[in-house]
Amino acid sequence: MSSGNQPPAGGVESGSEAGAASDPWAAPGRGEAGGADGLVDEDEVAEGELVDHVTTEIIDGTAPEVDPVAIALSERDEYLDALRRLQADFENYKKRVANQQADQAARAARSLVESLLPVLDTLDLAADHLGDAESPDAKALVAASGLLRGVLAKEGLERIEPTGEVFDPNTHEAVGHLPAEEAATPAGASEDMAAPTTGAEGGDLSSPGAEPATGGTAAAGELVVAQVMRPGYRWRGSVLRPAMVMVRG
């Protein structure tokens, strides 16, 4: 009886071996050194050791850290460069605005002085036709005219009266021409000469025969200012209005 109930010898082992042999998904050599699973375990171990090493350095304070002073210096240099660029742009802007304002002021002053030229011409005509130069009205007129001219002269207005000078088309406007045979007339007496009846009104006298000059003794063949019909003016070195003249030569 007892022998009949006992399992056959080696039955369990045979069953496990049969199960292992019948399992197609069982990985061969599992758990053995040198297998595929052994290589994966070595990588995991190496990664874990690296993490532990870095963590230890951070905790111990031995890990390399960025110097806060170096960071602050770098940021300071960046801010200084930006500030310098901004300051340079602002300085250029101020210079540009100042130049624009100066140009506008110069144009406004020139326009104002140019509008006052007819007033000066009227004062000249009034002074030339004074009946009694010693009368109170004549003295007041001369004083007012001199005051106005003095103020404008201080600001840069210059009167052009080129009697006896060589004709310069840049500052003179010729409206008439006197015959050349009258060239022996003294230059000082030409201011009181009346407009000649025989002179023909000339056109553009800035032809090749008339060379610009600044004054002085006229050479042979040069045109000379014989009479000033209307004075001209310069404003701060530039011609505001050319003088209207009669020429001879």
FENUR-V89800 format. One record per pair of residues at least 12 apart in sequence whose ideal C-beta (glycine too) atoms are under 6 Angstrom apart, sorted by the first residue. I is the first residue (numbers start at 1). J is the second residue. D is the distance in whole Angstrom. If there is no record, write none. Layout:
# FENUR-V89800
((I | J | D) (I | J | D))
This chain:
# FENUR-V89800
((110 | 235 | 6) (113 | 157 | 6) (113 | 235 | 6) (114 | 240 | 6) (123 | 145 | 4) (126 | 141 | 6) (156 | 235 | 6) (156 | 236 | 4) (157 | 233 | 6) (157 | 235 | 6) (158 | 234 | 4) (159 | 231 | 6) (160 | 231 | 6) (160 | 232 | 4) (160 | 243 | 5) (161 | 228 | 5) (161 | 231 | 5) (162 | 225 | 5) (162 | 243 | 6) (163 | 191 | 5) (163 | 225 | 6) (163 | 228 | 5) (164 | 187 | 3) (165 | 215 | 4) (165 | 225 | 5) (166 | 213 | 4) (166 | 218 | 5) (166 | 222 | 5) (167 | 210 | 6) (167 | 223 | 4) (167 | 225 | 6) (167 | 247 | 5) (168 | 212 | 5) (168 | 213 | 6) (169 | 206 | 4) (170 | 212 | 6) (171 | 239 | 6) (171 | 242 | 6) (172 | 242 | 6) (172 | 243 | 5) (172 | 245 | 5) (173 | 242 | 4) (173 | 244 | 5) (174 | 202 | 6) (174 | 205 | 4) (174 | 245 | 6) (174 | 247 | 5) (175 | 244 | 6) (176 | 199 | 5) (176 | 201 | 5) (176 | 246 | 4) (177 | 199 | 6) (177 | 202 | 4) (177 | 247 | 6) (178 | 196 | 6) (178 | 199 | 5) (178 | 226 | 5) (178 | 248 | 4) (180 | 249 | 6) (183 | 248 | 6) (190 | 226 | 5) (190 | 227 | 6) (193 | 227 | 6) (210 | 223 | 5) (222 | 249 | 6) (223 | 247 | 4) (223 | 249 | 4) (224 | 248 | 5) (224 | 249 | 5) (225 | 245 | 5) (225 | 247 | 6) (226 | 246 | 5) (226 | 248 | 4) (227 | 246 | 4) (228 | 243 | 6) (228 | 245 | 5) (229 | 244 | 4) (230 | 244 | 4) (231 | 243 | 6))
